Amino acid sequence: LVTSLAGAWIAASLSDRVSPLLGWGLALAWAAVATVHDGARLPWDLDIAGIGVLMILAGRVLRRHYPRLQLWIEKPGRALPLAALLLVLLAGLSALNGPTNINGAKFGASGVLFVAAALAGTGMVLLLAARIPPTRLARTISAETLTIFALHIYLVHVASKLPHPASWAGQQLAMVVSAGAVVLLCLPIARILQPVLVRVVTLRSPVARDPGPGVGAPARHPALAER
């Protein structure tokens, strides 16, 4: 995650200060190398970090253009059919691409299919997240997403050692319960680490702690929209 954040900062700086073509060229080239690299794993996950750089840069562009997409994201009559369409697209692309494991540097049959599926899945989650009531818990999880993402893999390793249900339905229920438990267990740690990360690593500005009246509406905050 740290490597992807650093790479995204470099790509964003090149895009803003030199040329968008240069910034996006770096992100796309790094992501392409990540999907075709077949040698020894590199320190700091340099071999797979390009995928994260590309997704972070895409999210940065989405945040800047959020007001133009707001009607599609926040109105259920438009968002839910689009989310269903993206779900079908995600399922189709995933079936074509085959098994993937980004931590294991396995991106399936095609890096292009992997990135397309990732974008479809991200879009679907964004549309569904806008339907979540803006409770205090939802806002807190939203504000701590990056730190939870960095911590969750350790608890996933623990959960994978627990007994697995035999039935398909039991496995799906266990997956949902485990995901919720991992998020809730990571949340207190993220809250403790957040002030340190803001000061030392500068993952995000303190203003990002309150996503506002809607969980999925970052552009309603001028300080965030101006970045």
BELFENVEN-V467533 format. One record per residue. N is the residue number from 0. RES is the residue in one small letter. PHI is phi as a letter, one per 40 degrees, with the letter a starting at -180 (NA if undefined). BURIAL is + if it has 16 or more other C-alpha atoms within 10 Angstrom, else -. Layout:
N & RES & PHI & BURIAL
N & RES & PHI & BURIAL
This chain:
0 & l & NA & -
1 & v & c & -
2 & t & c & +
3 & s & c & +
4 & l & c & +
5 & a & c & -
6 & g & c & +
7 & a & c & +
8 & w & c & +
9 & i & c & +
10 & a & c & +
11 & a & c & +
12 & s & c & -
13 & l & c & +
14 & s & c & +
15 & d & c & -
16 & r & c & -
17 & v & b & -
18 & s & a & -
19 & p & d & -
20 & l & c & -
21 & l & c & +
22 & g & c & +
23 & w & c & +
24 & g & c & +
25 & l & c & +
26 & a & c & +
27 & l & c & +
28 & a & c & -
29 & w & c & +
30 & a & c & +
31 & a & c & +
32 & v & c & +
33 & a & c & +
34 & t & c & +
35 & v & b & -
36 & h & c & -
37 & d & b & -
38 & g & c & -
39 & a & c & -
40 & r & c & -
41 & l & c & -
42 & p & d & -
43 & w & f & -
44 & d & f & +
45 & l & c & -
46 & d & c & +
47 & i & b & +
48 & a & c & +
49 & g & c & +
50 & i & c & +
51 & g & c & +
52 & v & d & +
53 & l & c & +
54 & m & c & +
55 & i & c & +
56 & l & c & +
57 & a & c & -
58 & g & c & -
59 & r & c & +
60 & v & c & -
61 & l & d & -
62 & r & c & +
63 & r & c & -
64 & h & b & -
65 & y & d & +
66 & p & d & +
67 & r & c & -
68 & l & b & -
69 & q & d & -
70 & l & c & -
71 & w & c & +
72 & i & c & +
73 & e & b & +
74 & k & c & -
75 & p & d & +
76 & g & c & -
77 & r & b & -
78 & a & c & +
79 & l & c & +
80 & p & c & -
81 & l & c & +
82 & a & c & +
83 & a & c & -
84 & l & c & -
85 & l & c & +
86 & l & c & +
87 & v & c & -
88 & l & c & +
89 & l & c & +
90 & a & c & -
91 & g & c & -
92 & l & c & +
93 & s & c & +
94 & a & c & -
95 & l & c & -
96 & n & c & +
97 & g & g & -
98 & p & c & -
99 & t & b & -
100 & n & a & -
101 & i & c & -
102 & n & c & -
103 & g & c & -
104 & a & f & +
105 & k & b & +
106 & f & b & +
107 & g & g & +
108 & a & c & -
109 & s & a & -
110 & g & c & +
111 & v & c & +
112 & l & c & +
113 & f & c & +
114 & v & c & +
115 & a & c & +
116 & a & c & +
117 & a & c & +
118 & l & c & +
119 & a & c & +
120 & g & c & +
121 & t & c & +
122 & g & c & +
123 & m & c & +
124 & v & c & -
125 & l & c & +
126 & l & c & +
127 & l & c & +
128 & a & c & +
129 & a & c & +
130 & r & c & +
131 & i & c & -
132 & p & d & -
133 & p & c & +
134 & t & c & -
135 & r & c & -
136 & l & c & -
137 & a & c & -
138 & r & c & +
139 & t & c & +
140 & i & c & +
141 & s & c & +
142 & a & c & +
143 & e & b & +
144 & t & d & +
145 & l & c & -
146 & t & c & +
147 & i & c & +
148 & f & c & -
149 & a & c & -
150 & l & c & +
151 & h & c & +
152 & i & c & -
153 & y & c & -
154 & l & c & +
155 & v & c & -
156 & h & c & -
157 & v & c & -
158 & a & c & +
159 & s & c & -
160 & k & c & -
161 & l & c & -
162 & p & d & -
163 & h & b & -
164 & p & c & -
165 & a & c & -
166 & s & c & -
167 & w & c & -
168 & a & c & -
169 & g & c & -
170 & q & c & -
171 & q & c & -
172 & l & c & -
173 & a & c & +
174 & m & c & -
175 & v & c & -
176 & v & c & -
177 & s & c & +
178 & a & c & +
179 & g & c & -
180 & a & c & -
181 & v & c & +
182 & v & c & +
183 & l & c & -
184 & l & c & -
185 & c & c & +
186 & l & d & +
187 & p & c & -
188 & i & c & -
189 & a & c & +
190 & r & c & +
191 & i & c & -
192 & l & c & -
193 & q & d & +
194 & p & c & -
195 & v & c & -
196 & l & c & -
197 & v & c & -
198 & r & c & -
199 & v & c & -
200 & v & c & -
201 & t & f & -
202 & l & c & +
203 & r & a & +
204 & s & c & -
205 & p & d & -
206 & v & c & -
207 & a & c & -
208 & r & c & -
209 & d & b & +
210 & p & c & +
211 & g & g & -
212 & p & c & -
213 & g & b & +
214 & v & d & +
215 & g & b & +
216 & a & b & +
217 & p & c & +
218 & a & c & +
219 & r & c & -
220 & h & b & -
221 & p & d & -
222 & a & c & -
223 & l & c & +
224 & a & c & -
225 & e & c & -
226 & r & c & -
